[in-house]
Amino acid sequence: MVGYTDEARVSHEVSIRMPLAHDPDIVAGVLGESPIPVTDEFPVQSPWITIDGRIHRPTSDYLRQHCARRPNLATARRIAGHLAAWLDYLCNQCGIYPFDDARDPVFVATEDHFANYYRSRQYQPGPLEVTSESWRHAASAIRRLYEYCQRVYQIPPPFQIVGVVLRSGARAATIASYRPRRRRTGSAGTPLTPEFAELLVMGALRVDLRGRQDLYKGADRDAAIISLALATGMRRNTLANFTTYELPPSNSLPFTTTPIASRITKGDAGGDALTFCHRLPAVHDYIAGSRKDAIARHRYQPAGPLTIESGIQKSVSFVDPSTGEHITRLWDDVDATVRLRLTHKDGTSPVLLLNENTGAPLSHSSFQHPVDASANFVRQRIEPRFPEPLRLHDLRHTSAVHLIVRRVASDATAGGIRRIA
């Protein structure tokens, strides 16, 4: 291994630097003359990474290329954080000296280094341990860096990269073997009190106690996710594949039922889920509002599309353009793969919860983000005592507990519980 002994080891400072907006007046003041005009295309605004104040060229060049294709500094800053953590680990934990040549830490890293890094991030309690979702993003950033290094420097990655087929049918790449840890929590969960449940919906909408709302394009969608999970107790996979056709209408009764298709739930255990009606208006508002706006801006183009001819709450009829075959199925028999291929004639997906930037169904791995962001908003702007951490699955437990409490309270009254719709 390229490095140095423990006795000679020194600490190296790995930092992320963010670009400043170009101000020609400041440049002119420094130069004492008018600067050469700078176009919008040059220079590319991107973060860069330094080691002991020196620019680390492989990671910084990759970030610049990334921003040239996708000029989003917030995303680039997150990617830079993952790359800086990997570089810091190589220099300060593995003892690889940060040479500025072919002995660069990124270039000489081995699979043993990466395997130890993976274990420290996922299985060893300590400052390096992160959530499964954070590791997923970190591994993606590191993989993309090494794909860049392989193209530019002919440096092979210290792990195997394999192709995968996504649920939508699209193809992608991932690092083999080093998958996010599955936390063995079983069915354990932390249900929210009714007060905290309401605050979480407020957090999803980005509304504080003074009624001020932050501008966030995905607010209504996030509120719909949380409201539907609290209303029905759906699992993540069911939420990700649930369609607008299956959503029951709002009504004034305390409860209704929501059909849960067997093919998109755990153990094919479908059926009718008892549903809190007061949670449904937020979902219908999302359909009529920001969801409608998202599908108006984008056309959904899945691999091997199936065109919907008609649909109701119980069934759907569609045609396969590749064969001309007309098919009618109960929603209960339509699995996730088929649901993601379904599209209306106007190029919209029937799946309820969509990515606000693309109009495509929200990916299975993205459903924890709205919960985290909403809970963080509550802790920072509404109630610091809000439970931490909070998982999407905790909303399932919340729904179950609230149903039990409601049933006990109803049994204690003379009239009992009202008839469900």
Protein Blocks (a to p, Z undefined) as FASTA:
>chain_A
ZZddfklpccddddddddddddfklmmmmnopacddddfkbccddddddeehiacfklmm
mmmmmmmmmccfklmmmmmmmmmmmmmmmmmmnopacdfbfklfklmpcfklmmmmmmmm
mmmgcjklccfklmmmmmmmmmmmmmmmmmmnopacfbdcdddddfkopacdddehiacd
dddekjadcdddfklmmmmmmmmnopafkopacddfklmmmmmmmmmmmmnopafklmmm
pcfklpccddfbfbdcddddfklcghhiacdddddfklmmmmmmmmmmmmmmmmmmpccd
dehiacdfbdcfkbccdddfknopacdddfklmcfklmmmgccfkopafbfbdcfklopa
cdfklmmmmmmmmmmmmmmmmmmmbccdddfklmmmmmmmmmmmmmmmmmmpmnlpaddZ
Z
